[in-house]
Amino acid sequence: AAEMFARGWGEGRGMRGKLVCNEVSKEQAAKMQRAARRYLPAALFEEDVGRGPHIVFTASDMRTSSNSHERHGPYDRILLDAPCTNDRHLLRGSAAVTLEQWSRGTLKVSAERQVKWLYNSLWLLKEGGVVLFCSTALAP
């Protein structure tokens, strides 16, 4: 994005579009915003006459309906990077998750949460839009 902007993307035709970045954790959302501001042109974050900034950040849970999601939608494309179930850590022997902490109940709760996020993403999508669902979970 920074290279496109530096080459004059938007010159004479105005920038279009909006990128809405959402993270449930306010701390992670702030971290994501700092990283984006460090590498992308400041103009993408400035208010555009009558349109608002081209990149906005929100911190809300996709399992519940939220004014921040609906205010910026409907969306042409949604990338849903769903938190994993941590089952991959079991294979790696990571200290993050031990076999004693893992259960089918934990897996079921995580799967239900992911389905709710996917359902709400579809609700916010424009007709003909695309949802890309990503997860590092090993369980089906």
C-alpha positions as CSV (number, residue, x, y, z in Angstrom):
1,A,0.0,0.0,0.0
2,A,2.8,2.4,0.8
3,E,4.5,1.8,-2.6
4,M,1.2,2.3,-4.4
5,F,0.7,5.5,-2.6
6,A,4.2,6.7,-3.2
7,R,3.8,6.1,-7.0
8,G,0.8,8.4,-7.1
9,W,-2.0,6.0,-6.5
10,G,-5.1,8.2,-6.2
11,E,-3.5,11.2,-7.9
12,G,-6.1,13.0,-10.0
13,R,-8.8,10.4,-9.3
14,G,-9.1,10.5,-5.5
15,M,-8.6,7.6,-3.2
16,R,-11.4,5.2,-2.8
17,G,-12.3,2.5,-0.4
18,K,-12.0,1.8,3.2
19,L,-10.1,-0.8,5.3
20,V,-11.7,-1.6,8.6
21,C,-9.4,-3.4,11.0
22,N,-11.0,-5.1,14.0
23,E,-9.4,-6.8,16.9
24,V,-11.3,-8.0,20.0
25,S,-8.5,-7.0,22.4
26,K,-8.1,-3.2,22.7
27,E,-4.4,-3.8,23.4
28,Q,-3.9,-5.8,20.3
29,A,-6.0,-3.3,18.3
30,A,-3.7,-0.5,19.5
31,K,-0.6,-2.5,18.6
32,M,-2.1,-3.2,15.1
33,Q,-2.8,0.5,14.6
34,R,0.7,1.6,15.7
35,A,2.2,-0.9,13.2
36,A,0.0,0.3,10.4
37,R,0.8,3.9,11.1
38,R,4.5,3.2,11.1
39,Y,4.5,1.7,7.6
40,L,1.6,3.3,5.7
41,P,1.2,6.9,4.5
42,A,-0.4,9.3,7.0
43,A,-2.9,10.4,4.4
44,L,-4.7,7.1,4.6
45,F,-5.6,7.8,8.2
46,E,-6.7,11.4,7.7
47,E,-10.3,12.5,7.3
48,D,-11.2,12.7,3.6
49,V,-13.9,15.3,2.8
50,G,-17.2,13.7,3.5
51,R,-15.8,10.2,3.7
52,G,-13.7,9.8,6.8
53,P,-10.3,8.1,6.9
54,H,-9.5,5.2,4.5
55,I,-8.2,3.0,7.3
56,V,-10.0,2.7,10.6
57,F,-9.5,0.5,13.6
58,T,-12.2,-0.9,15.9
59,A,-12.0,-3.1,19.0
60,S,-15.2,-5.2,19.3
61,D,-16.3,-8.8,19.5
62,M,-17.7,-10.2,16.2
63,R,-19.9,-12.6,18.2
64,T,-22.3,-9.7,19.0
65,S,-23.9,-7.2,16.8
66,S,-22.0,-3.9,17.0
67,N,-22.7,-0.4,15.8
68,S,-19.0,-0.1,14.8
69,H,-19.3,-3.1,12.4
70,E,-22.6,-2.0,10.9
71,R,-21.6,1.7,10.7
72,H,-18.7,0.8,8.3
73,G,-20.5,-1.9,6.4
74,P,-21.8,-3.5,4.4
75,Y,-18.5,-4.9,3.2
76,D,-17.3,-6.1,-0.2
77,R,-14.7,-8.4,1.3
78,I,-14.1,-9.7,4.8
79,L,-11.0,-11.5,6.0
80,L,-11.9,-13.4,9.2
81,D,-8.7,-14.5,11.0
82,A,-10.4,-16.6,13.7
83,P,-8.5,-17.3,16.9
84,C,-7.4,-20.9,16.9
85,T,-8.5,-23.6,19.3
86,N,-4.8,-24.0,20.5
87,D,-4.8,-27.7,19.5
88,R,-1.8,-27.2,17.3
89,H,0.2,-26.3,20.4
90,L,-0.4,-29.8,21.7
91,L,1.5,-31.3,18.8
92,R,4.4,-28.9,19.3
93,G,4.6,-29.5,23.0
94,S,4.2,-25.8,23.6
95,A,3.9,-24.5,27.2
96,A,1.0,-22.4,26.0
97,V,-1.4,-25.4,26.2
98,T,-1.0,-28.7,28.0
99,L,-3.0,-31.9,27.5
100,E,-4.5,-31.4,30.9
101,Q,-5.9,-28.0,29.8
102,W,-7.4,-29.2,26.6
103,S,-10.8,-30.9,26.4
104,R,-13.6,-31.6,23.9
105,G,-15.6,-29.0,25.7
106,T,-12.9,-26.4,25.0
107,L,-12.9,-27.4,21.4
108,K,-16.7,-27.2,21.2
109,V,-16.8,-23.7,22.7
110,S,-14.1,-22.5,20.3
111,A,-15.9,-24.0,17.3
112,E,-19.2,-22.4,18.4
113,R,-17.4,-19.0,18.7
114,Q,-15.9,-19.3,15.2
115,V,-19.3,-20.2,13.7
116,K,-20.9,-17.1,15.4
117,W,-18.1,-14.9,14.0
118,L,-18.6,-16.4,10.5
119,Y,-22.4,-16.0,10.7
120,N,-22.1,-12.3,11.7
121,S,-19.5,-11.8,9.0
122,L,-22.0,-13.1,6.4
123,W,-24.6,-10.8,7.8
124,L,-22.3,-7.8,7.2
125,L,-21.3,-8.8,3.7
126,K,-22.7,-7.2,0.6
127,E,-24.6,-9.4,-1.8
128,G,-21.9,-11.1,-4.0
129,G,-19.2,-10.3,-1.5
130,V,-16.5,-12.7,-0.3
131,V,-15.5,-13.9,3.2
132,L,-12.1,-15.5,3.6
133,F,-12.1,-17.6,6.8
134,C,-8.7,-18.4,8.2
135,S,-7.9,-20.4,11.3
136,T,-4.9,-22.4,12.5
137,A,-7.1,-25.0,14.3
138,L,-6.3,-28.6,13.5
139,A,-9.7,-30.0,14.5
140,P,-12.5,-30.0,11.8
